[in-house]
């Protein structure tokens, strides 16, 4: 099992976004703005669903990695982080999922 985490990924993404001399896919994608980052995340999410429905474990793993990467980029270009997501998840653990969903604003 790898010791690599989403925190490690987030650090790499943020380093690439702040290194103005670097040429990377991350920087190129972010340079296209939040709309393009969100679109790419959506594409990867759909591909993940397709891999799951087809029952292809290796494809699902690959697509899930793509989703996590693109979500990390999307969070970063939106001024957010995995800490923000974790805080939201922590708030939700005190109640059932059904209760949490019922309490969401319309």
Biopython code that builds the backbone (N, CA, C, O; Angstrom):
import numpy as np
from Bio.PDB.StructureBuilder import StructureBuilder

atoms = [
    (1, "UNK", "N", (0.844, -1.181, 0.000)),
    (1, "UNK", "CA", (0.000, 0.000, 0.000)),
    (1, "UNK", "C", (0.891, 1.248, 0.000)),
    (1, "UNK", "O", (1.927, 1.286, 0.665)),
    (2, "UNK", "N", (0.483, 2.234, -0.734)),
    (2, "UNK", "CA", (1.247, 3.460, -0.874)),
    (2, "UNK", "C", (0.972, 4.432, 0.269)),
    (2, "UNK", "O", (-0.122, 4.464, 0.833)),
    (3, "UNK", "N", (1.981, 5.214, 0.589)),
    (3, "UNK", "CA", (1.811, 6.261, 1.597)),
    (3, "UNK", "C", (1.360, 7.570, 0.963)),
    (3, "UNK", "O", (1.196, 8.569, 1.663)),
    (4, "UNK", "N", (1.159, 7.580, -0.340)),
    (4, "UNK", "CA", (0.740, 8.784, -1.057)),
    (4, "UNK", "C", (-0.703, 9.109, -0.681)),
    (4, "UNK", "O", (-1.548, 8.217, -0.594)),
    (5, "UNK", "N", (-0.979, 10.403, -0.456)),
    (5, "UNK", "CA", (-2.313, 10.804, -0.023)),
    (5, "UNK", "C", (-2.831, 11.968, -0.859)),
    (5, "UNK", "O", (-2.103, 12.543, -1.669)),
    (6, "UNK", "N", (-4.097, 12.302, -0.650)),
    (6, "UNK", "CA", (-4.644, 13.477, -1.341)),
    (6, "UNK", "C", (-3.931, 14.743, -0.874)),
    (6, "UNK", "O", (-3.859, 15.719, -1.621)),
    (7, "UNK", "N", (-3.413, 14.742, 0.331)),
    (7, "UNK", "CA", (-2.631, 15.894, 0.815)),
    (7, "UNK", "C", (-1.357, 16.040, -0.009)),
    (7, "UNK", "O", (-0.956, 17.151, -0.356)),
    (8, "UNK", "N", (-0.719, 14.904, -0.322)),
    (8, "UNK", "CA", (0.469, 14.943, -1.172)),
    (8, "UNK", "C", (0.106, 15.475, -2.558)),
    (8, "UNK", "O", (0.806, 16.320, -3.116)),
    (9, "UNK", "N", (-0.990, 14.970, -3.095)),
    (9, "UNK", "CA", (-1.456, 15.428, -4.402)),
    (9, "UNK", "C", (-1.760, 16.917, -4.368)),
    (9, "UNK", "O", (-1.377, 17.652, -5.279)),
    (10, "UNK", "N", (-2.437, 17.358, -3.337)),
    (10, "UNK", "CA", (-2.782, 18.772, -3.216)),
    (10, "UNK", "C", (-1.515, 19.639, -3.167)),
    (10, "UNK", "O", (-1.477, 20.710, -3.773)),
    (11, "UNK", "N", (-0.499, 19.189, -2.463)),
    (11, "UNK", "CA", (0.757, 19.946, -2.391)),
    (11, "UNK", "C", (1.409, 20.042, -3.762)),
    (11, "UNK", "O", (1.928, 21.097, -4.127)),
    (12, "UNK", "N", (1.391, 18.960, -4.521)),
    (12, "UNK", "CA", (1.960, 18.969, -5.876)),
    (12, "UNK", "C", (1.173, 19.909, -6.774)),
    (12, "UNK", "O", (1.762, 20.709, -7.500)),
    (13, "UNK", "N", (-0.144, 19.821, -6.735)),
    (13, "UNK", "CA", (-0.999, 20.685, -7.559)),
    (13, "UNK", "C", (-0.734, 22.145, -7.216)),
    (13, "UNK", "O", (-0.536, 22.963, -8.115)),
    (14, "UNK", "N", (-0.726, 22.481, -5.943)),
    (14, "UNK", "CA", (-0.512, 23.877, -5.537)),
    (14, "UNK", "C", (0.883, 24.370, -5.929)),
    (14, "UNK", "O", (1.048, 25.530, -6.305)),
    (15, "UNK", "N", (1.877, 23.502, -5.842)),
    (15, "UNK", "CA", (3.232, 23.891, -6.252)),
    (15, "UNK", "C", (3.271, 24.183, -7.750)),
    (15, "UNK", "O", (3.907, 25.143, -8.185)),
    (16, "UNK", "N", (2.598, 23.359, -8.526)),
    (16, "UNK", "CA", (2.579, 23.579, -9.974)),
    (16, "UNK", "C", (1.804, 24.835, -10.345)),
    (16, "UNK", "O", (2.142, 25.515, -11.314)),
    (17, "UNK", "N", (0.781, 25.137, -9.587)),
    (17, "UNK", "CA", (-0.006, 26.343, -9.870)),
    (17, "UNK", "C", (0.752, 27.620, -9.531)),
    (17, "UNK", "O", (0.513, 28.662, -10.142)),
    (18, "UNK", "N", (1.652, 27.551, -8.575)),
    (18, "UNK", "CA", (2.367, 28.758, -8.169)),
    (18, "UNK", "C", (3.721, 28.918, -8.858)),
    (18, "UNK", "O", (4.328, 29.985, -8.773)),
    (19, "UNK", "N", (4.201, 27.882, -9.535)),
    (19, "UNK", "CA", (5.490, 27.955, -10.227)),
    (19, "UNK", "C", (5.276, 28.517, -11.625)),
    (19, "UNK", "O", (4.934, 27.791, -12.558)),
    (20, "UNK", "N", (5.481, 29.815, -11.750)),
    (20, "UNK", "CA", (5.219, 30.501, -13.020)),
    (20, "UNK", "C", (6.146, 30.066, -14.144)),
    (20, "UNK", "O", (5.826, 30.264, -15.316)),
    (21, "UNK", "N", (7.287, 29.479, -13.810)),
    (21, "UNK", "CA", (8.214, 29.040, -14.850)),
    (21, "UNK", "C", (7.907, 27.625, -15.340)),
    (21, "UNK", "O", (8.449, 27.184, -16.354)),
    (22, "UNK", "N", (7.038, 26.918, -14.620)),
    (22, "UNK", "CA", (6.749, 25.517, -14.954)),
    (22, "UNK", "C", (5.751, 25.402, -16.101)),
    (22, "UNK", "O", (4.838, 26.215, -16.246)),
    (23, "UNK", "N", (5.952, 24.386, -16.894)),
    (23, "UNK", "CA", (4.992, 24.028, -17.925)),
    (23, "UNK", "C", (4.426, 22.670, -17.513)),
    (23, "UNK", "O", (5.149, 21.673, -17.508)),
    (24, "UNK", "N", (3.160, 22.627, -17.174)),
    (24, "UNK", "CA", (2.543, 21.374, -16.744)),
    (24, "UNK", "C", (1.085, 21.358, -17.177)),
    (24, "UNK", "O", (0.487, 22.398, -17.454)),
    (25, "UNK", "N", (0.536, 20.168, -17.227)),
    (25, "UNK", "CA", (-0.889, 20.026, -17.538)),
    (25, "UNK", "C", (-1.717, 20.762, -16.493)),
    (25, "UNK", "O", (-2.704, 21.421, -16.821)),
    (26, "UNK", "N", (-1.309, 20.644, -15.240)),
    (26, "UNK", "CA", (-2.045, 21.288, -14.151)),
    (26, "UNK", "C", (-2.144, 22.785, -14.381)),
    (26, "UNK", "O", (-3.227, 23.363, -14.288)),
    (27, "UNK", "N", (-1.017, 23.412, -14.680)),
    (27, "UNK", "CA", (-0.995, 24.861, -14.907)),
    (27, "UNK", "C", (-1.778, 25.246, -16.155)),
    (27, "UNK", "O", (-2.484, 26.254, -16.167)),
    (28, "UNK", "N", (-1.651, 24.443, -17.197)),
    (28, "UNK", "CA", (-2.376, 24.718, -18.440)),
    (28, "UNK", "C", (-3.883, 24.647, -18.199)),
    (28, "UNK", "O", (-4.625, 25.530, -18.629)),
    (29, "UNK", "N", (-4.330, 23.602, -17.515)),
    (29, "UNK", "CA", (-5.754, 23.450, -17.220)),
    (29, "UNK", "C", (-6.254, 24.598, -16.351)),
    (29, "UNK", "O", (-7.283, 25.202, -16.651)),
    (30, "UNK", "N", (-5.537, 24.897, -15.287)),
    (30, "UNK", "CA", (-5.950, 25.977, -14.388)),
    (30, "UNK", "C", (-6.001, 27.309, -15.112)),
    (30, "UNK", "O", (-6.848, 28.151, -14.814)),
    (31, "UNK", "N", (-5.099, 27.505, -16.062)),
    (31, "UNK", "CA", (-5.062, 28.742, -16.826)),
    (31, "UNK", "C", (-6.304, 28.959, -17.671)),
    (31, "UNK", "O", (-6.589, 30.080, -18.092)),
    (32, "UNK", "N", (-7.039, 27.890, -17.917)),
    (32, "UNK", "CA", (-8.275, 27.992, -18.705)),
    (32, "UNK", "C", (-9.469, 28.390, -17.846)),
    (32, "UNK", "O", (-10.566, 28.618, -18.356)),
    (33, "UNK", "N", (-9.243, 28.472, -16.529)),
    (33, "UNK", "CA", (-10.288, 28.949, -15.634)),
    (33, "UNK", "C", (-11.099, 27.860, -14.967)),
    (33, "UNK", "O", (-11.019, 26.682, -15.316)),
    (34, "UNK", "N", (-11.881, 28.294, -13.995)),
    (34, "UNK", "CA", (-12.667, 27.369, -13.184)),
    (34, "UNK", "C", (-13.702, 26.620, -14.017)),
    (34, "UNK", "O", (-13.980, 25.451, -13.750)),
    (35, "UNK", "N", (-14.278, 27.283, -15.027)),
    (35, "UNK", "CA", (-15.286, 26.604, -15.852)),
    (35, "UNK", "C", (-14.708, 25.379, -16.551)),
    (35, "UNK", "O", (-15.332, 24.318, -16.569)),
    (36, "UNK", "N", (-13.520, 25.524, -17.125)),
    (36, "UNK", "CA", (-12.887, 24.403, -17.825)),
    (36, "UNK", "C", (-12.472, 23.322, -16.831)),
    (36, "UNK", "O", (-12.593, 22.132, -17.121)),
    (37, "UNK", "N", (-11.985, 23.731, -15.659)),
    (37, "UNK", "CA", (-11.620, 22.756, -14.638)),
    (37, "UNK", "C", (-12.850, 21.959, -14.188)),
    (37, "UNK", "O", (-12.776, 20.745, -13.996)),
    (38, "UNK", "N", (-13.960, 22.643, -14.025)),
    (38, "UNK", "CA", (-15.202, 21.974, -13.626)),
    (38, "UNK", "C", (-15.692, 21.038, -14.728)),
    (38, "UNK", "O", (-16.151, 19.930, -14.449)),
    (39, "UNK", "N", (-15.594, 21.478, -15.962)),
    (39, "UNK", "CA", (-15.994, 20.638, -17.099)),
    (39, "UNK", "C", (-15.161, 19.358, -17.143)),
    (39, "UNK", "O", (-15.697, 18.266, -17.334)),
    (40, "UNK", "N", (-13.851, 19.501, -16.966)),
    (40, "UNK", "CA", (-12.964, 18.337, -17.003)),
    (40, "UNK", "C", (-13.259, 17.393, -15.846)),
    (40, "UNK", "O", (-13.243, 16.174, -16.019)),
    (41, "UNK", "N", (-13.529, 17.946, -14.668)),
    (41, "UNK", "CA", (-13.909, 17.117, -13.528)),
    (41, "UNK", "C", (-15.175, 16.324, -13.852)),
    (41, "UNK", "O", (-15.259, 15.131, -13.562)),
    (42, "UNK", "N", (-16.157, 16.994, -14.454)),
    (42, "UNK", "CA", (-17.403, 16.318, -14.829)),
    (42, "UNK", "C", (-17.182, 15.191, -15.816)),
    (42, "UNK", "O", (-17.780, 14.122, -15.689)),
    (43, "UNK", "N", (-16.327, 15.424, -16.800)),
    (43, "UNK", "CA", (-16.008, 14.376, -17.785)),
    (43, "UNK", "C", (-15.415, 13.156, -17.081)),
    (43, "UNK", "O", (-15.797, 12.018, -17.354)),
    (44, "UNK", "N", (-14.482, 13.415, -16.177)),
    (44, "UNK", "CA", (-13.844, 12.304, -15.468)),
    (44, "UNK", "C", (-14.828, 11.581, -14.558)),
    (44, "UNK", "O", (-14.748, 10.363, -14.405)),
    (45, "UNK", "N", (-15.750, 12.316, -13.955)),
    (45, "UNK", "CA", (-16.766, 11.689, -13.103)),
    (45, "UNK", "C", (-17.642, 10.739, -13.917)),
    (45, "UNK", "O", (-17.961, 9.639, -13.466)),
    (46, "UNK", "N", (-18.026, 11.165, -15.107)),
    (46, "UNK", "CA", (-18.843, 10.313, -15.980)),
    (46, "UNK", "C", (-18.056, 9.064, -16.374)),
    (46, "UNK", "O", (-18.599, 7.959, -16.369)),
    (47, "UNK", "N", (-16.791, 9.235, -16.710)),
    (47, "UNK", "CA", (-15.968, 8.081, -17.071)),
    (47, "UNK", "C", (-15.822, 7.113, -15.899)),
    (47, "UNK", "O", (-15.728, 5.902, -16.098)),
    (48, "UNK", "N", (-15.804, 7.645, -14.685)),
    (48, "UNK", "CA", (-15.726, 6.806, -13.493)),
    (48, "UNK", "C", (-16.998, 5.987, -13.329)),
    (48, "UNK", "O", (-16.943, 4.799, -13.011)),
    (49, "UNK", "N", (-18.126, 6.617, -13.545)),
    (49, "UNK", "CA", (-19.408, 5.913, -13.461)),
    (49, "UNK", "C", (-19.460, 4.788, -14.499)),
    (49, "UNK", "O", (-19.879, 3.673, -14.190)),
    (50, "UNK", "N", (-19.044, 5.077, -15.697)),
    (50, "UNK", "CA", (-19.061, 4.072, -16.771)),
    (50, "UNK", "C", (-18.176, 2.883, -16.406)),
    (50, "UNK", "O", (-18.575, 1.732, -16.585)),
    (51, "UNK", "N", (-16.982, 3.158, -15.897)),
    (51, "UNK", "CA", (-16.086, 2.066, -15.497)),
    (51, "UNK", "C", (-16.703, 1.224, -14.389)),
    (51, "UNK", "O", (-16.560, 0.001, -14.383)),
    (52, "UNK", "N", (-17.389, 1.874, -13.449)),
    (52, "UNK", "CA", (-18.032, 1.137, -12.351)),
    (52, "UNK", "C", (-19.153, 0.260, -12.868)),
    (52, "UNK", "O", (-19.275, -0.900, -12.474)),
    (53, "UNK", "N", (-19.973, 0.812, -13.747)),
    (53, "UNK", "CA", (-21.112, 0.063, -14.281)),
    (53, "UNK", "C", (-20.641, -1.128, -15.114)),
    (53, "UNK", "O", (-21.274, -2.184, -15.113)),
    (54, "UNK", "N", (-19.547, -0.953, -15.809)),
    (54, "UNK", "CA", (-18.998, -2.048, -16.618)),
    (54, "UNK", "C", (-18.315, -3.115, -15.770)),
    (54, "UNK", "O", (-17.984, -4.193, -16.263)),
    (55, "UNK", "N", (-18.109, -2.808, -14.502)),
    (55, "UNK", "CA", (-17.476, -3.777, -13.614)),
    (55, "UNK", "C", (-16.017, -4.016, -13.943)),
    (55, "UNK", "O", (-15.530, -5.144, -13.876)),
    (56, "UNK", "N", (-15.319, -2.937, -14.303)),
    (56, "UNK", "CA", (-13.902, -3.039, -14.654)),
    (56, "UNK", "C", (-13.060, -2.423, -13.537)),
    (56, "UNK", "O", (-12.811, -1.218, -13.551)),
    (57, "UNK", "N", (-12.621, -3.225, -12.577)),
    (57, "UNK", "CA", (-11.906, -2.683, -11.413)),
    (57, "UNK", "C", (-10.686, -1.834, -11.762)),
    (57, "UNK", "O", (-10.509, -0.763, -11.183)),
    (58, "UNK", "N", (-9.849, -2.276, -12.681)),
    (58, "UNK", "CA", (-8.648, -1.490, -12.987)),
    (58, "UNK", "C", (-9.020, -0.170, -13.655)),
    (58, "UNK", "O", (-8.390, 0.854, -13.393)),
    (59, "UNK", "N", (-10.030, -0.183, -14.510)),
    (59, "UNK", "CA", (-10.487, 1.054, -15.141)),
    (59, "UNK", "C", (-11.111, 1.980, -14.096)),
    (59, "UNK", "O", (-10.919, 3.195, -14.141)),
    (60, "UNK", "N", (-11.849, 1.404, -13.166)),
    (60, "UNK", "CA", (-12.467, 2.207, -12.101)),
    (60, "UNK", "C", (-11.399, 2.881, -11.240)),
    (60, "UNK", "O", (-11.535, 4.050, -10.881)),
    (61, "UNK", "N", (-10.352, 2.155, -10.915)),
    (61, "UNK", "CA", (-9.260, 2.733, -10.126)),
    (61, "UNK", "C", (-8.618, 3.896, -10.879)),
    (61, "UNK", "O", (-8.385, 4.960, -10.305)),
    (62, "UNK", "N", (-8.336, 3.692, -12.150)),
    (62, "UNK", "CA", (-7.731, 4.752, -12.954)),
    (62, "UNK", "C", (-8.614, 5.975, -13.069)),
    (62, "UNK", "O", (-8.142, 7.105, -12.942)),
    (63, "UNK", "N", (-9.884, 5.752, -13.308)),
    (63, "UNK", "CA", (-10.814, 6.881, -13.431)),
    (63, "UNK", "C", (-11.025, 7.574, -12.093)),
    (63, "UNK", "O", (-11.150, 8.797, -12.036)),
    (64, "UNK", "N", (-11.064, 6.796, -11.020)),
    (64, "UNK", "CA", (-11.200, 7.405, -9.687)),
    (64, "UNK", "C", (-9.994, 8.299, -9.390)),
    (64, "UNK", "O", (-10.145, 9.374, -8.810)),
    (65, "UNK", "N", (-8.810, 7.860, -9.782)),
    (65, "UNK", "CA", (-7.611, 8.689, -9.601)),
    (65, "UNK", "C", (-7.734, 9.975, -10.406)),
    (65, "UNK", "O", (-7.358, 11.046, -9.929)),
    (66, "UNK", "N", (-8.262, 9.874, -11.631)),
    (66, "UNK", "CA", (-8.474, 11.068, -12.450)),
    (66, "UNK", "C", (-9.458, 12.026, -11.785)),
    (66, "UNK", "O", (-9.255, 13.240, -11.795)),
    (67, "UNK", "N", (-10.520, 11.477, -11.209)),
    (67, "UNK", "CA", (-11.526, 12.304, -10.530)),
    (67, "UNK", "C", (-10.897, 13.034, -9.345)),
    (67, "UNK", "O", (-11.121, 14.231, -9.164)),
    (68, "UNK", "N", (-10.121, 12.331, -8.549)),
    (68, "UNK", "CA", (-9.496, 12.950, -7.376)),
    (68, "UNK", "C", (-8.527, 14.049, -7.817)),
    (68, "UNK", "O", (-8.499, 15.128, -7.225)),
    (69, "UNK", "N", (-7.741, 13.776, -8.846)),
    (69, "UNK", "CA", (-6.813, 14.791, -9.350)),
    (69, "UNK", "C", (-7.577, 16.023, -9.833)),
    (69, "UNK", "O", (-7.260, 17.145, -9.437)),
    (70, "UNK", "N", (-8.582, 15.817, -10.687)),
    (70, "UNK", "CA", (-9.303, 16.960, -11.247)),
    (70, "UNK", "C", (-10.110, 17.709, -10.186)),
    (70, "UNK", "O", (-10.273, 18.925, -10.283)),
    (71, "UNK", "N", (-10.613, 17.003, -9.181)),
    (71, "UNK", "CA", (-11.291, 17.683, -8.079)),
    (71, "UNK", "C", (-10.286, 18.512, -7.282)),
    (71, "UNK", "O", (-10.602, 19.617, -6.843)),
    (72, "UNK", "N", (-9.099, 17.992, -7.097)),
    (72, "UNK", "CA", (-8.064, 18.738, -6.385)),
    (72, "UNK", "C", (-7.723, 20.025, -7.123)),
    (72, "UNK", "O", (-7.578, 21.077, -6.500)),
    (73, "UNK", "N", (-7.593, 19.950, -8.444)),
    (73, "UNK", "CA", (-7.329, 21.147, -9.242)),
    (73, "UNK", "C", (-8.499, 22.110, -9.136)),
    (73, "UNK", "O", (-8.298, 23.308, -8.938)),
    (74, "UNK", "N", (-9.720, 21.600, -9.265)),
    (74, "UNK", "CA", (-10.910, 22.442, -9.190)),
    (74, "UNK", "C", (-11.000, 23.150, -7.837)),
    (74, "UNK", "O", (-11.300, 24.343, -7.780)),
    (75, "UNK", "N", (-10.747, 22.432, -6.767)),
    (75, "UNK", "CA", (-10.756, 23.051, -5.440)),
    (75, "UNK", "C", (-9.712, 24.164, -5.365)),
    (75, "UNK", "O", (-9.995, 25.257, -4.874)),
    (76, "UNK", "N", (-8.514, 23.880, -5.850)),
    (76, "UNK", "CA", (-7.423, 24.866, -5.767)),
    (76, "UNK", "C", (-7.746, 26.125, -6.558)),
    (76, "UNK", "O", (-7.544, 27.231, -6.055)),
    (77, "UNK", "N", (-8.242, 25.985, -7.785)),
    (77, "UNK", "CA", (-8.538, 27.180, -8.590)),
    (77, "UNK", "C", (-9.755, 27.930, -8.043)),
    (77, "UNK", "O", (-9.976, 29.094, -8.377)),
    (78, "UNK", "N", (-10.529, 27.263, -7.210)),
    (78, "UNK", "CA", (-11.691, 27.899, -6.591)),
    (78, "UNK", "C", (-11.346, 28.501, -5.235)),
    (78, "UNK", "O", (-12.217, 29.035, -4.549)),
    (79, "UNK", "N", (-10.076, 28.413, -4.849)),
    (79, "UNK", "CA", (-9.649, 28.963, -3.570)),
    (79, "UNK", "C", (-10.015, 28.099, -2.380)),
    (79, "UNK", "O", (-10.115, 28.592, -1.257)),
    (80, "UNK", "N", (-10.215, 26.819, -2.619)),
    (80, "UNK", "CA", (-10.601, 25.875, -1.567)),
    (80, "UNK", "C", (-9.558, 24.779, -1.448)),
    (80, "UNK", "O", (-8.626, 24.700, -2.249)),
    (81, "UNK", "N", (-9.726, 23.934, -0.436)),
    (81, "UNK", "CA", (-8.764, 22.860, -0.223)),
    (81, "UNK", "C", (-9.471, 21.610, 0.292)),
    (81, "UNK", "O", (-10.668, 21.614, 0.581)),
    (82, "UNK", "N", (-8.684, 20.544, 0.395)),
    (82, "UNK", "CA", (-9.232, 19.316, 0.965)),
    (82, "UNK", "C", (-9.603, 19.523, 2.432)),
    (82, "UNK", "O", (-10.483, 18.833, 2.947)),
    (83, "UNK", "N", (-8.947, 20.463, 3.111)),
    (83, "UNK", "CA", (-9.322, 20.767, 4.503)),
    (83, "UNK", "C", (-10.756, 21.277, 4.577)),
    (83, "UNK", "O", (-11.487, 20.960, 5.515)),
    (84, "UNK", "N", (-11.152, 22.065, 3.589)),
    (84, "UNK", "CA", (-12.529, 22.567, 3.546)),
    (84, "UNK", "C", (-13.524, 21.415, 3.369)),
    (84, "UNK", "O", (-14.576, 21.385, 4.008)),
    (85, "UNK", "N", (-13.176, 20.483, 2.504)),
    (85, "UNK", "CA", (-14.048, 19.318, 2.268)),
    (85, "UNK", "C", (-14.121, 18.464, 3.529)),
    (85, "UNK", "O", (-15.198, 18.012, 3.919)),
    (86, "UNK", "N", (-12.969, 18.245, 4.163)),
    (86, "UNK", "CA", (-12.943, 17.447, 5.387)),
    (86, "UNK", "C", (-13.771, 18.092, 6.500)),
    (86, "UNK", "O", (-14.455, 17.396, 7.252)),
    (87, "UNK", "N", (-13.709, 19.410, 6.602)),
    (87, "UNK", "CA", (-14.496, 20.107, 7.619)),
    (87, "UNK", "C", (-15.986, 19.893, 7.380)),
    (87, "UNK", "O", (-16.751, 19.688, 8.323)),
    (88, "UNK", "N", (-16.390, 19.943, 6.124)),
    (88, "UNK", "CA", (-17.802, 19.713, 5.794)),
    (88, "UNK", "C", (-18.207, 18.285, 6.126)),
    (88, "UNK", "O", (-19.288, 18.049, 6.667)),
    (89, "UNK", "N", (-17.344, 17.337, 5.805)),
    (89, "UNK", "CA", (-17.637, 15.935, 6.132)),
    (89, "UNK", "C", (-17.729, 15.733, 7.640)),
    (89, "UNK", "O", (-18.587, 14.992, 8.121)),
    (90, "UNK", "N", (-16.848, 16.390, 8.382)),
    (90, "UNK", "CA", (-16.873, 16.274, 9.843)),
    (90, "UNK", "C", (-18.189, 16.792, 10.407)),
    (90, "UNK", "O", (-18.743, 16.203, 11.335)),
    (91, "UNK", "N", (-18.691, 17.890, 9.851)),
    (91, "UNK", "CA", (-19.980, 18.426, 10.298)),
    (91, "UNK", "C", (-21.103, 17.428, 10.067)),
    (91, "UNK", "O", (-22.041, 17.333, 10.860)),
    (92, "UNK", "N", (-20.998, 16.694, 8.981)),
    (92, "UNK", "CA", (-22.075, 15.763, 8.617)),
    (92, "UNK", "C", (-22.056, 14.474, 9.414)),
    (92, "UNK", "O", (-23.066, 13.772, 9.455)),
    (93, "UNK", "N", (-20.943, 14.138, 10.048)),
    (93, "UNK", "CA", (-20.865, 12.850, 10.737)),
    (93, "UNK", "C", (-21.713, 12.795, 11.997)),
    (93, "UNK", "O", (-21.954, 11.711, 12.530)),
    (94, "UNK", "N", (-22.169, 13.943, 12.481)),
    (94, "UNK", "CA", (-22.990, 13.970, 13.688)),
    (94, "UNK", "C", (-24.449, 13.651, 13.449)),
    (94, "UNK", "O", (-25.233, 13.592, 14.397)),
    (95, "UNK", "N", (-24.827, 13.447, 12.205)),
    (95, "UNK", "CA", (-26.232, 13.140, 11.908)),
    (95, "UNK", "C", (-26.296, 12.111, 10.788)),
    (95, "UNK", "O", (-25.318, 11.889, 10.074)),
    (96, "UNK", "N", (-27.439, 11.497, 10.646)),
    (96, "UNK", "CA", (-27.584, 10.504, 9.589)),
    (96, "UNK", "C", (-27.580, 11.201, 8.232)),
    (96, "UNK", "O", (-27.910, 12.382, 8.126)),
    (97, "UNK", "N", (-27.209, 10.464, 7.213)),
    (97, "UNK", "CA", (-27.215, 11.009, 5.864)),
    (97, "UNK", "C", (-28.599, 11.469, 5.434)),
    (97, "UNK", "O", (-28.729, 12.477, 4.739)),
    (98, "UNK", "N", (-29.619, 10.750, 5.834)),
    (98, "UNK", "CA", (-30.989, 11.135, 5.479)),
    (98, "UNK", "C", (-31.378, 12.438, 6.170)),
    (98, "UNK", "O", (-32.022, 13.299, 5.569)),
    (99, "UNK", "N", (-30.987, 12.577, 7.427)),
    (99, "UNK", "CA", (-31.276, 13.804, 8.167)),
    (99, "UNK", "C", (-30.531, 14.987, 7.551)),
    (99, "UNK", "O", (-31.104, 16.061, 7.370)),
    (100, "UNK", "N", (-29.248, 14.785, 7.228)),
    (100, "UNK", "CA", (-28.439, 15.849, 6.643)),
    (100, "UNK", "C", (-29.044, 16.309, 5.325)),
    (100, "UNK", "O", (-29.155, 17.509, 5.075)),
    (101, "UNK", "N", (-29.432, 15.365, 4.490)),
    (101, "UNK", "CA", (-30.001, 15.702, 3.192)),
    (101, "UNK", "C", (-31.317, 16.466, 3.355)),
    (101, "UNK", "O", (-31.574, 17.420, 2.621)),
    (102, "UNK", "N", (-32.141, 16.057, 4.305)),
    (102, "UNK", "CA", (-33.426, 16.722, 4.540)),
    (102, "UNK", "C", (-33.236, 18.151, 5.032)),
    (102, "UNK", "O", (-34.098, 19.000, 4.810)),
    (103, "UNK", "N", (-32.116, 18.424, 5.697)),
    (103, "UNK", "CA", (-31.868, 19.756, 6.249)),
    (103, "UNK", "C", (-31.164, 20.701, 5.273)),
    (103, "UNK", "O", (-30.952, 21.868, 5.604)),
    (104, "UNK", "N", (-30.803, 20.235, 4.102)),
    (104, "UNK", "CA", (-30.138, 21.096, 3.130)),
    (104, "UNK", "C", (-31.129, 22.131, 2.595)),
    (104, "UNK", "O", (-32.311, 21.834, 2.420)),
    (105, "UNK", "N", (-30.639, 23.351, 2.336)),
    (105, "UNK", "CA", (-31.529, 24.362, 1.733)),
    (105, "UNK", "C", (-31.979, 23.914, 0.342)),
    (105, "UNK", "O", (-31.245, 23.238, -0.380)),
    (106, "UNK", "N", (-33.180, 24.302, -0.008)),
    (106, "UNK", "CA", (-33.720, 23.897, -1.319)),
    (106, "UNK", "C", (-33.000, 24.599, -2.440)),
    (106, "UNK", "O", (-33.319, 24.383, -3.609)),
]
sb = StructureBuilder()
sb.init_structure("model")
sb.init_model(0)
sb.init_chain("A")
sb.init_seg("    ")
for serial, (resi, resn, name, xyz) in enumerate(atoms, 1):
    if name == "N":
        sb.init_residue(resn, " ", resi, " ")
    sb.init_atom(name, np.array(xyz, "f"), 0.0, 1.0, " ", f" {name:<3s}", serial, name[0])
structure = sb.get_structure()
